[in-house]
Amino acid sequence: MSQVRIVLTTAGSQEEARKIARALVERKLAACVNIGPQVESIYRWQGKVESAAEWLLIIKTRAEVFERVRDSIRELHSYELPECVMLEVSGGSEDYLTWIGESVE
């Protein structure tokens, strides 16, 4: 099974999304980060249903650096409780998965 993982987070602005994405790639914690266009998130926070415009970050990384990715997101993020979930990659283009593995330290 591949050690490649996808980590998802959101940011409250495009500028913040770019800052987080660039830092993760520069720190070699991610091979690539896609920033999706503005999405609307509806969520429960402190007992109330809220709605916010956010930017989705799709982070390509490896399982063994997840804790460092999570800690970096926490460090760079303006949210009190930023989203940070890791998804397992069960398959894909071998060349692409190799590139991710070689790009992350």
C-alpha positions as CSV (number, residue, x, y, z in Angstrom):
1,M,0.0,0.0,0.0
2,S,1.2,3.5,-0.8
3,Q,2.4,5.8,1.9
4,V,1.0,8.8,-0.1
5,R,-1.7,10.7,1.8
6,I,-4.1,13.5,1.0
7,V,-4.6,16.1,3.7
8,L,-7.6,18.5,3.6
9,T,-7.9,21.8,5.3
10,T,-9.7,25.0,4.6
11,A,-8.7,28.7,4.9
12,G,-10.8,31.8,5.4
13,S,-9.1,33.7,2.6
14,Q,-7.3,33.1,-0.6
15,E,-4.2,34.8,0.8
16,E,-4.2,32.6,3.8
17,A,-4.6,29.5,1.7
18,R,-1.7,30.5,-0.5
19,K,0.5,31.2,2.6
20,I,-0.2,27.8,4.0
21,A,0.3,26.0,0.7
22,R,3.6,27.7,-0.1
23,A,5.0,27.1,3.4
24,L,4.1,23.4,3.2
25,V,5.8,23.0,-0.2
26,E,8.8,25.1,0.8
27,R,9.2,23.0,4.0
28,K,9.1,19.9,1.8
29,L,6.1,18.6,3.8
30,A,4.0,18.5,0.6
31,A,4.8,17.8,-3.0
32,C,1.8,19.9,-4.2
33,V,-1.1,21.7,-2.7
34,N,-4.2,22.5,-4.8
35,I,-6.2,25.5,-3.7
36,G,-9.8,25.0,-4.7
37,P,-12.0,28.0,-5.6
38,Q,-14.2,29.5,-2.9
39,V,-16.5,27.0,-1.3
40,E,-19.3,27.6,1.2
41,S,-18.9,25.7,4.5
42,I,-21.9,25.1,6.8
43,Y,-20.8,23.9,10.2
44,R,-21.7,23.8,13.9
45,W,-19.4,26.0,16.1
46,Q,-19.9,26.8,19.8
47,G,-23.5,25.6,19.7
48,K,-24.6,27.5,16.6
49,V,-24.9,26.7,12.9
50,E,-22.6,28.9,11.0
51,S,-21.8,29.6,7.4
52,A,-18.5,30.8,5.9
53,A,-16.8,31.3,2.5
54,E,-13.6,29.3,2.5
55,W,-10.8,28.0,0.2
56,L,-10.2,24.3,0.1
57,L,-6.6,23.0,0.3
58,I,-5.8,19.5,-1.1
59,I,-2.3,18.6,0.2
60,K,-0.3,15.8,-1.3
61,T,2.1,14.3,1.2
62,R,3.4,11.1,2.9
63,A,2.0,9.4,6.0
64,E,5.2,9.7,8.0
65,V,5.2,13.5,7.9
66,F,1.5,14.0,8.8
67,E,2.2,15.2,12.3
68,R,4.5,17.9,10.9
69,V,1.9,18.9,8.3
70,R,-0.8,19.1,11.1
71,D,1.5,21.2,13.3
72,S,2.4,23.5,10.5
73,I,-1.2,24.1,9.6
74,R,-1.9,24.8,13.3
75,E,1.0,27.3,13.4
76,L,0.1,29.1,10.1
77,H,-3.6,29.1,10.4
78,S,-5.8,32.0,11.8
79,Y,-8.6,29.6,12.9
80,E,-8.8,28.5,16.5
81,L,-9.6,25.0,15.3
82,P,-8.5,24.5,11.7
83,E,-9.6,21.5,9.7
84,C,-6.9,18.8,9.3
85,V,-7.9,15.4,8.1
86,M,-5.8,12.8,6.4
87,L,-7.1,10.4,3.7
88,E,-5.4,7.2,2.6
89,V,-4.5,6.9,-1.1
90,S,-5.1,3.3,-2.2
91,G,-3.9,3.6,-5.7
92,G,-2.9,6.0,-8.5
93,S,-0.3,6.6,-11.2
94,E,2.9,4.9,-10.0
95,D,5.0,7.7,-11.5
96,Y,2.9,10.4,-9.8
97,L,2.9,8.6,-6.5
98,T,6.7,8.2,-6.8
99,W,7.1,11.9,-7.5
100,I,5.1,12.8,-4.3
101,G,7.3,10.4,-2.3
102,E,10.5,11.9,-3.7
103,S,9.3,15.5,-3.1
104,V,8.5,15.1,0.6
105,E,11.2,14.8,3.2
